[in-house]
Amino acid sequence: MRDPIELLTMLACASICLRLITYRRSPGARYRPWVSACAWLLIVCSGGQAIHIALGHAARGETTLWQLGIFLVLAALLLAARGNLARVLRIDA
């Protein structure tokens, strides 16, 4: 890891991945397959990005401040929603 932006991006991606993995549905909550598929895709992509950076495969300057901003906002939204992606997306159907 060469700069703080890479470190913060890796931590934001890891927090997104871990928060989604540890989500537990409420007893009365509905199962929504499309939200579940989106959550799975976010877990794979954010976890893969974190591993990519941690292993040093990211080229210098590959992670930008703009990407970090997106990941931080998404991580904050998921933490506030306690991992409930449907609440973040506000999908009622």
Backbone torsions as a table, in degrees:
resi	resn	phi	psi	omega
1	MET	NA	127.9	-172.4
2	ARG	-104.5	-24.2	-177.4
3	ASP	-145.3	165.6	-177.0
4	PRO	-66.8	-25.9	178.7
5	ILE	-64.8	-41.3	177.2
6	GLU	-63.3	-43.6	-179.6
7	LEU	-63.1	-46.6	-179.9
8	LEU	-66.0	-37.4	177.0
9	THR	-64.2	-42.7	178.4
10	MET	-62.7	-43.1	-180.0
11	LEU	-67.0	-39.8	178.0
12	ALA	-64.1	-43.9	178.6
13	CYS	-64.1	-41.7	179.3
14	ALA	-65.0	-38.4	179.4
15	SER	-68.5	-36.5	175.2
16	ILE	-61.5	-49.7	-178.5
17	CYS	-60.8	-49.1	-177.5
18	LEU	-67.1	-38.1	-180.0
19	ARG	-65.6	-40.3	178.6
20	LEU	-69.8	-37.7	179.4
21	ILE	-65.3	-36.3	-175.9
22	THR	-90.1	6.5	179.1
23	TYR	-67.5	134.7	176.5
24	ARG	-122.6	124.1	-180.0
25	ARG	-67.8	143.6	174.7
26	SER	-67.8	154.5	-177.6
27	PRO	-57.4	-35.1	-177.7
28	GLY	-96.4	4.8	-175.0
29	ALA	-74.5	147.1	177.3
30	ARG	-81.2	150.4	174.2
31	TYR	-92.2	125.3	178.9
32	ARG	-118.4	108.0	-174.5
33	PRO	-60.5	-36.1	-178.5
34	TRP	-70.3	-36.7	176.6
35	VAL	-67.8	-39.0	177.6
36	SER	-62.4	-41.2	178.5
37	ALA	-65.9	-39.6	177.0
38	CYS	-64.9	-40.9	178.6
39	ALA	-63.5	-42.7	178.6
40	TRP	-61.1	-43.5	179.9
41	LEU	-64.0	-40.2	176.4
42	LEU	-65.2	-37.8	177.6
43	ILE	-62.3	-48.1	-178.5
44	VAL	-63.7	-47.0	-176.1
45	CYS	-69.9	-45.1	-178.9
46	SER	-70.5	-39.0	176.3
47	GLY	-65.8	-40.9	177.4
48	GLY	-63.9	-39.4	177.8
49	GLN	-64.8	-42.7	179.3
50	ALA	-62.5	-43.6	178.8
51	ILE	-66.4	-40.6	178.7
52	HIS	-57.3	-44.5	179.7
53	ILE	-72.1	-43.2	-177.4
54	ALA	-61.6	-35.4	-179.7
55	LEU	-81.5	-4.5	177.4
56	GLY	81.2	19.8	-179.7
57	HIS	-83.8	-12.7	179.8
58	ALA	-73.1	129.3	178.4
59	ALA	-70.5	155.6	-179.9
60	ARG	-59.1	125.9	-179.8
61	GLY	83.3	4.8	-179.3
62	GLU	-70.6	-37.2	176.3
63	THR	-93.8	129.9	-175.3
64	THR	-112.7	168.2	177.1
65	LEU	-63.6	-31.9	179.7
66	TRP	-67.8	-41.6	176.7
67	GLN	-64.4	-41.7	178.4
68	LEU	-58.7	-42.5	179.1
69	GLY	-60.5	-43.7	179.1
70	ILE	-62.9	-45.8	-179.0
71	PHE	-66.4	-37.5	178.4
72	LEU	-66.0	-41.3	177.8
73	VAL	-64.3	-45.6	179.4
74	LEU	-63.3	-41.7	178.1
75	ALA	-63.3	-42.7	179.3
76	ALA	-63.7	-42.2	178.9
77	LEU	-63.8	-42.4	179.7
78	LEU	-69.4	-36.7	177.6
79	LEU	-67.2	-39.6	178.9
80	ALA	-66.9	-34.2	179.7
81	ALA	-88.0	5.4	-179.2
82	ARG	56.0	37.1	175.8
83	GLY	86.8	0.9	-178.3
84	ASN	-83.8	98.0	-176.8
85	LEU	-65.8	-32.9	178.6
86	ALA	-63.4	-34.8	177.8
87	ARG	-69.7	-36.3	178.0
88	VAL	-67.3	-43.6	-177.2
89	LEU	-82.9	-15.8	-177.5
90	ARG	54.3	52.4	177.9
91	ILE	-94.8	118.5	-178.8
92	ASP	-103.0	-16.1	-176.0
93	ALA	-86.8	NA	NA
